[in-house]
């Protein structure tokens, strides 16, 4: 069966890094007969320049008919003067909303070859491979009522509402349990149940869901302790599931354990596993067109797509191994380069991964 992939390269370095991900997927597609089919579309500033909208109807139609979306990056100084309603980032938010992408997967993977790049001691982080599953469309970021009001004494007061319905918790919980089943079958649910009733319900529902996943070991941790444990002993975690706010903070902290944001992929999934896959770094307009951007996060996002939307675990593992082999060969883009390594361009890094795919090592 044909697997339709919408390719949205976006802005800045997006087209450069996307070209390398497609290069890798095309090579793997020819080797394994994966039936991948690509169709390009516009999003963000590039879409605004062409259609006057960061998420035009043509792109809406494309992503709706596709089985998965591979995205580069959006934004840049060129479009900062626009009204906020049509800035590039709004295209990304509307895409998530249109497709109901509520489950945000943020892996933090530190390849042993890059252990010295982390701010933590190598023995604490070498081999780190954890996944944070963040609820993306609910919680305090979206709760009502919210706003700024004037009290009777004339003082201003800001207020937000942290709210999760049982169905929202069950939905993200099941997504996290299913991801844990594909990994090491360990799931840590992070909350603040000792203080917040909203997350007290979160913990209760997670316990109820666990009955349906007896092969997954569920544990609970308060968010303040989880933040401490991430920098004390991060390899104790396999999969973490948490709310929108807590996930926002913890996933950024975990990202820095890996030494380079240029190495980290992500996914945002709907209830049926359809997803948008993108690197977590931005569009980096300051280096766009220079051929020095690191494409590995985008290539690894493509591997996530194969695993989580198409259930092609073997194909995903082949890409991940090829990335590891390229690093073993001491091939580095500028962001992860150190003395004694071979500094390569964006396209040369993509070539190294393809070489590893074809030969089992970089040649």
C-alpha positions, 0 to 999 in steps of 0.5 A: 500500500502506498504511504503518502508523505507530505513534505513541508520544507518551510523556511530558513535551513528547512529546505537544506535539511529536508533534502538530506532526509528525503535523500536518505528515505529515497535510498531506503525506499529503493532498498526495502520497497517501502512504497513511500510517496512524497508530495511537496507543499508550502508552510510558514513564511514560504507559504505566506510569500506565495499565498498570503497565508502561512497555512494555505488551503492547498497545504491543508488539503495536502496534509489531510490526504497524506498519511504523515507529514515531514516538516523542516522549520518555519520562521525568520526575521523577514516575516517578523514585521507581519501581523501576528495572525499571519506570521510563519509560526501560526502556520505550524499551530494551525497545522497541529490544530487542524489534524488534532495532533495532541501527543508530542514525542520529544526524544533525548538521545545522546550518541556515545560519540557526542558524550563530551558535548553534554554539559553533564559528565559523560558517565551520566549521559553516555548512551542516554535514550529517553522519550518525553510524551507531552500532552500538546493541546490542553492544560493551562495553556488552553484552559478557561477562564484566563486573562488579566483583571483589575481587583477592587483595590485597583491592583492588576491580577493575572489568572490562568486555569489548569484543567484536564478532562478525563478523556484528555488524560486517557488519550495521552495516557494510551499514547504513552503506554503504546510508545512504551510498549515499543521501547523498554516497557517503562513509563514514568508519569510526571505530575504534581498530585500533592498540590494540584487537583488537576494532576491528582486526577491525572495520576488516578487515570494513569493508574486506571489505564495501566490495567490495560497495559500489564506489560508496561511498568508504570511509576509516578514522580512529582515534577520538581523531583523529575527535574532534579532526577533528569540532571542527577541520573537521566538514564533511569528514565525510558518514557516520561508522560506529562502535561503540556506545561510540565512537558514544555519545561522538562523536554527543553531541559532533557534536550540540553543533556544531549549536547546539541539541539541539532541532533534531536527529532520530534513527532506530534501524533493524532489519536490514530497515529498519523503524525507530523515529524520535525527537528526541534531546532528552529529555522536558523536564518543566520546560517540558511544557504551556507550548507553548514546546518546539521540534517541529522535531527531531520533524518532521525525525524524521518526514522520516527515517522517510519516507526510510529506512523507506519510501524516500520521498526526495522527501517527506522532502526536502519536509519538510526544505525546509519546515523550512528555509523556516520558518527563513528566515522568521525563525520561532523557538521559544524555544530558538533565538530571538535578537533580531530574530526572531519568537518562536513557540509549539510549534504555531505552529512546526508551522503555519509548516512546514505553510504552507511545505509548502503554499505553498513559503514561510511566509505 
